[in-house]
Amino acid sequence: MAADLPFSQMEIHDRDSVWVTGGALHIGQIAIDLSFIVPWQPVLPDFPSGAVLQRLEQNIHLVRQTIGRFGKSGGLRELWFDPQPGGKQGIYAAPLKERATLMLTALRAQDIAGAYQAGCTLIGLGGGLTPSGYDFCAALLTVFNMPGSPFGTEYRQLGEQLASAAQRQTAYISQEMLRLAASGLVRENVGAFLKEIAGCSPDSLEESAFKVMQAGCLSGTDWAVGLAAGLEVGRELATIGK
């Protein structure tokens, strides 16, 4: 019941000490029992194949429409759409679009060196705690790691190289996000979205995309764009391989 109370009524205040001891997280006068917590293990779904692969283009189109309707301007949404009426494009939107386009072009051409160079220019680009360029790259690396994807070992190595390059450039939380994505470790709503896009109803797919876009200020939109773009490139590579 305490979880429904605002912090001001839970005796949690700004600058309270936070520490862990005896299997509990302490915040000021509050102790949170951690002994019953079960670590969550994210599992990426398989990359679409067979009949599902044939529906993937339609599903990606639906996701792009959802991004156009609900995505936030100022980051990677402008890769595909003009700024929303009354919305601000932001100082990063144009360079983000240019560099993301270069990276996707290189990925389609299976130009790993070119993709790495473009990816390095995206790292750290954008505002916020996890800049848009990081979110977009992390989403691409996530798709690379889907079991059965058409992205071979060299693409996953590309992810590791980008994660390594990120260690020299920006805040720890962004570095760690990219490192985890390069290992196929993502938050739950991303995994759920990738599972939905494999062939569920339009309503549930739109809902799962919307949930991804709720993260942060621009981060959710940037992740949704990166996931849809990665799946689109993967679908094209899978078709070429047949």
C-alpha positions as CSV (number, residue, x, y, z in Angstrom):
1,M,0.0,0.0,0.0
2,A,2.9,2.3,0.7
3,A,3.9,2.0,-3.0
4,D,0.8,4.1,-3.9
5,L,1.9,7.0,-1.7
6,P,3.9,10.0,-3.0
7,F,7.5,10.2,-1.7
8,S,6.5,13.1,0.5
9,Q,4.3,10.8,2.5
10,M,6.8,8.0,2.7
11,E,9.4,10.0,4.6
12,I,11.7,10.0,1.5
13,H,13.4,13.3,1.0
14,D,16.0,14.9,-1.3
15,R,19.6,14.1,-0.2
16,D,18.5,11.2,1.9
17,S,21.3,8.6,2.3
18,V,20.9,5.4,0.3
19,W,22.7,2.1,1.2
20,V,22.3,-1.7,1.0
21,T,22.8,-3.9,4.0
22,G,21.3,-7.1,5.3
23,G,19.4,-7.9,2.1
24,A,17.6,-4.6,2.1
25,L,17.8,-1.2,0.3
26,H,17.6,1.7,2.8
27,I,16.5,5.1,1.7
28,G,16.5,7.5,4.7
29,Q,14.0,5.9,7.2
30,I,12.6,3.4,4.6
31,A,13.9,-0.2,4.2
32,I,13.0,-2.2,1.1
33,D,13.3,-6.0,1.4
34,L,15.3,-7.4,-1.5
35,S,15.4,-11.0,-0.5
36,F,12.4,-12.0,-2.6
37,I,13.6,-10.3,-5.8
38,V,14.1,-12.6,-8.7
39,P,16.6,-11.2,-11.3
40,W,14.9,-10.7,-14.7
41,Q,16.6,-12.4,-17.6
42,P,15.8,-10.7,-20.9
43,V,15.3,-13.1,-23.8
44,L,15.1,-11.8,-27.4
45,P,12.6,-13.5,-29.7
46,D,13.7,-15.2,-32.9
47,F,14.0,-13.0,-36.0
48,P,10.9,-13.5,-38.1
49,S,11.1,-16.3,-40.7
50,G,8.9,-18.1,-43.1
51,A,5.4,-16.8,-43.4
52,V,6.1,-14.3,-40.6
53,L,8.9,-12.8,-42.6
54,Q,6.4,-12.2,-45.4
55,R,4.2,-10.2,-43.0
56,L,7.1,-8.2,-41.6
57,E,7.1,-5.5,-44.2
58,Q,3.4,-4.7,-43.4
59,N,4.1,-4.8,-39.7
60,I,7.1,-2.4,-40.0
61,H,4.9,-0.1,-42.0
62,L,2.4,-0.1,-39.2
63,V,5.1,0.7,-36.7
64,R,6.4,3.5,-38.8
65,Q,2.9,5.0,-38.9
66,T,2.7,4.7,-35.1
67,I,6.0,6.5,-34.8
68,G,4.7,9.2,-37.1
69,R,1.6,9.7,-35.0
70,F,2.9,9.4,-31.4
71,G,6.7,9.8,-31.7
72,K,8.4,12.9,-30.3
73,S,10.1,15.4,-32.6
74,G,13.7,16.5,-32.1
75,G,15.6,13.2,-32.5
76,L,15.4,10.3,-34.9
77,R,11.7,10.6,-35.7
78,E,12.8,13.1,-38.4
79,L,14.6,10.2,-40.2
80,W,11.2,9.4,-41.7
81,F,8.8,12.3,-40.9
82,D,8.7,16.1,-40.9
83,P,8.4,17.7,-37.5
84,Q,5.0,17.5,-35.9
85,P,2.8,20.6,-36.3
86,G,3.9,23.1,-33.7
87,G,6.8,20.8,-32.7
88,K,10.4,21.9,-32.7
89,Q,12.8,20.0,-34.9
90,G,15.8,20.7,-32.6
91,I,19.4,21.4,-33.4
92,Y,20.3,17.7,-33.6
93,A,17.6,16.4,-36.0
94,A,19.3,17.2,-39.3
95,P,22.7,15.7,-38.4
96,L,21.0,12.7,-36.8
97,K,19.1,12.0,-40.0
98,E,22.1,12.4,-42.2
99,R,24.3,10.1,-40.1
100,A,21.7,7.5,-39.4
101,T,20.9,7.3,-43.2
102,L,24.6,6.8,-43.9
103,M,24.7,3.9,-41.3
104,L,21.6,2.2,-42.7
105,T,23.0,2.5,-46.2
106,A,26.2,0.9,-45.2
107,L,24.3,-1.9,-43.4
108,R,22.2,-2.6,-46.4
109,A,25.4,-2.8,-48.5
110,Q,27.0,-5.1,-45.9
111,D,29.7,-2.5,-45.6
112,I,30.8,-3.1,-42.0
113,A,33.6,-0.6,-42.1
114,G,31.4,2.1,-43.4
115,A,28.7,1.2,-40.8
116,Y,31.3,1.5,-38.0
117,Q,32.4,4.9,-39.2
118,A,28.9,6.1,-39.4
119,G,28.0,4.6,-36.1
120,C,30.9,6.4,-34.4
121,T,29.6,9.7,-35.7
122,L,26.2,8.9,-34.1
123,I,27.7,8.1,-30.7
124,G,27.1,10.9,-28.3
125,L,25.0,13.0,-30.8
126,G,21.8,14.4,-29.3
127,G,20.6,15.7,-26.0
128,G,19.6,14.0,-22.8
129,L,21.1,11.4,-20.5
130,T,21.2,8.9,-23.4
131,P,21.6,10.9,-26.6
132,S,19.5,10.0,-29.6
133,G,22.5,8.6,-31.5
134,Y,23.2,6.1,-28.7
135,D,19.5,5.0,-28.5
136,F,19.4,4.5,-32.3
137,C,22.6,2.4,-32.3
138,A,21.6,0.4,-29.3
139,A,18.3,-0.5,-31.0
140,L,20.2,-1.6,-34.1
141,L,22.5,-3.8,-32.0
142,T,19.5,-5.4,-30.4
143,V,18.1,-6.5,-33.7
144,F,21.6,-7.8,-34.7
145,N,21.4,-10.2,-31.7
146,M,18.0,-11.7,-32.4
147,P,18.4,-15.4,-32.7
148,G,18.2,-16.5,-36.4
149,S,18.7,-13.0,-37.7
150,P,20.3,-12.5,-41.1
151,F,22.9,-10.3,-39.5
152,G,26.1,-12.5,-39.3
153,T,28.9,-12.5,-36.9
154,E,30.5,-9.4,-38.4
155,Y,27.5,-7.4,-37.5
156,R,27.6,-8.5,-33.9
157,Q,31.3,-7.7,-33.8
158,L,30.4,-4.3,-35.2
159,G,28.2,-3.9,-32.1
160,E,31.0,-4.8,-29.8
161,Q,33.3,-2.3,-31.6
162,L,30.8,0.5,-31.2
163,A,30.3,-0.3,-27.6
164,S,34.1,-0.2,-27.1
165,A,34.3,3.2,-28.9
166,A,31.5,4.5,-26.7
167,Q,33.6,4.0,-23.5
168,R,35.8,6.9,-24.5
169,Q,33.0,9.4,-25.3
170,T,30.1,10.0,-22.9
171,A,28.3,9.3,-19.7
172,Y,28.5,5.8,-18.1
173,I,24.8,5.1,-18.4
174,S,24.9,5.5,-22.2
175,Q,28.1,3.4,-22.4
176,E,26.5,0.7,-20.4
177,M,23.3,0.7,-22.5
178,L,25.3,0.2,-25.7
179,R,27.4,-2.5,-24.1
180,L,24.3,-4.4,-22.9
181,A,22.6,-4.0,-26.3
182,A,25.7,-5.4,-28.0
183,S,25.1,-8.5,-25.8
184,G,21.4,-8.7,-26.6
185,L,20.3,-7.5,-23.2
186,V,17.5,-5.0,-23.3
187,R,14.6,-3.8,-21.2
188,E,11.3,-5.8,-21.1
189,N,9.2,-3.6,-23.3
190,V,11.7,-3.8,-26.1
191,G,11.7,-7.6,-26.0
192,A,7.9,-7.5,-26.0
193,F,7.8,-5.2,-29.0
194,L,10.1,-7.5,-31.0
195,K,7.9,-10.4,-30.1
196,E,4.7,-8.6,-31.1
197,I,6.1,-7.5,-34.5
198,A,6.6,-11.1,-35.4
199,G,2.9,-11.5,-36.3
200,C,0.4,-10.3,-33.7
201,S,-2.7,-8.2,-34.3
202,P,-2.3,-4.6,-35.4
203,D,-3.8,-3.3,-32.2
204,S,-1.4,-5.2,-29.9
205,L,1.6,-4.2,-32.1
206,E,0.7,-0.5,-32.0
207,E,0.3,-0.8,-28.2
208,S,3.7,-2.4,-27.8
209,A,5.4,0.2,-30.0
210,F,3.7,3.0,-28.0
211,K,5.0,1.5,-24.8
212,V,8.6,1.6,-26.2
213,M,8.1,5.2,-27.1
214,Q,7.1,6.2,-23.6
215,A,10.6,5.9,-22.3
216,G,12.4,9.1,-21.4
217,C,12.0,12.3,-23.4
218,L,13.2,11.3,-26.9
219,S,14.8,8.0,-26.1
220,G,11.6,5.9,-26.6
221,T,11.0,7.3,-30.0
222,D,14.7,6.9,-31.0
223,W,14.6,3.3,-29.9
224,A,11.4,2.6,-31.8
225,V,13.0,4.1,-35.0
226,G,16.1,2.1,-34.5
227,L,14.3,-1.2,-34.0
228,A,12.0,-0.6,-37.0
229,A,15.0,0.4,-39.2
230,G,17.0,-2.6,-38.1
231,L,14.2,-5.0,-38.8
232,E,13.7,-3.4,-42.2
233,V,17.3,-3.9,-43.1
234,G,17.2,-7.4,-41.7
235,R,14.2,-8.3,-43.8
236,E,15.9,-7.0,-47.0
237,L,19.1,-9.0,-46.2
238,A,17.0,-12.2,-45.5
239,T,15.2,-11.7,-48.8
240,I,18.5,-11.3,-50.7
241,G,19.8,-14.5,-49.1
242,K,17.0,-16.6,-50.6
